[in-house]
Structures are given as structure tokens and as C-alpha cells.
Amino acid sequence: MSPLPQLVISTPQGGTIHKYQLTGGKRSFLRYLGCYLGTCKFCNNLEEATDYVESIEAK
């Protein structure tokens, strides 16, 4: 069973970044899910997820 996602960052505007442990084949991957107002994107690292959330909050 995969561990539950963990909240890493919550912004004052309501954006969130969660850390996910995903399994694919024989490997396990750590991904970050950046979300704001229902718009979400899986990212490869925390910096990419932070940049994504900041960019969609600014719109």
C-alpha cells in the first residue's frame, strides 16, 4: 500500500503542494502535486511545483 500524500506547503492565497510517493513498474517515484483553485499539476521536484503554484496564483 502506498503512503498517503503529505502536505508540504500551503500558501496564504490557498495554493497547496503535496508530496506523493508513486510506484511504476519496479521503481518508486517521488512527485509533487501543485494545486490552486482546482488546477493541479504533477511536478518532478519541489522547486518546479512552487514555481507552478506561484504562476497560477498570479493570474
C-alpha positions as CSV (number, residue, x, y, z in Angstrom):
1,M,0.0,0.0,0.0
2,S,1.3,3.4,-0.9
3,P,1.7,6.0,1.8
4,L,-0.8,8.9,1.9
5,P,0.2,12.2,0.3
6,Q,1.8,14.7,2.6
7,L,1.1,18.4,2.6
8,V,4.4,20.2,2.1
9,I,3.4,23.9,1.6
10,S,0.1,25.8,1.9
11,T,0.2,29.4,0.6
12,P,-1.8,32.3,2.1
13,Q,-3.8,32.5,-1.2
14,G,-4.9,28.9,-0.8
15,G,-2.4,27.1,-3.1
16,T,-1.1,23.7,-1.9
17,I,1.8,21.4,-2.7
18,H,1.6,17.8,-1.7
19,K,4.3,15.2,-1.8
20,Y,3.4,11.8,-3.4
21,Q,5.2,8.5,-3.4
22,L,4.2,6.8,-6.7
23,T,5.0,3.3,-7.9
24,G,5.6,2.5,-11.5
25,G,6.8,-0.9,-12.5
26,K,9.7,-1.9,-10.2
27,R,10.5,1.7,-9.2
28,S,9.1,4.2,-6.8
29,F,8.9,7.9,-7.7
30,L,8.6,11.0,-5.5
31,R,6.4,13.6,-7.2
32,Y,5.0,16.9,-6.0
33,L,1.4,18.0,-6.8
34,G,0.9,21.7,-7.0
35,C,-2.7,22.9,-6.9
36,Y,-4.7,26.2,-6.8
37,L,-8.5,26.5,-7.2
38,G,-8.8,23.0,-8.7
39,T,-6.0,23.4,-11.2
40,C,-3.3,20.9,-10.5
41,K,0.0,19.6,-12.0
42,F,2.4,16.8,-11.0
43,C,6.0,18.1,-10.9
44,N,9.4,16.4,-10.5
45,N,10.7,18.5,-7.7
46,L,9.6,21.0,-5.0
47,E,11.0,24.0,-6.9
48,E,9.1,23.2,-10.0
49,A,5.9,22.8,-8.0
50,T,6.4,26.0,-6.1
51,D,7.0,27.9,-9.4
52,Y,3.9,26.4,-10.9
53,V,1.6,27.4,-7.9
54,E,3.1,30.9,-7.8
55,S,2.4,31.3,-11.6
56,I,-1.2,30.3,-11.4
57,E,-1.9,32.3,-8.3
58,A,-0.7,35.4,-10.0
59,K,-3.3,35.1,-12.8
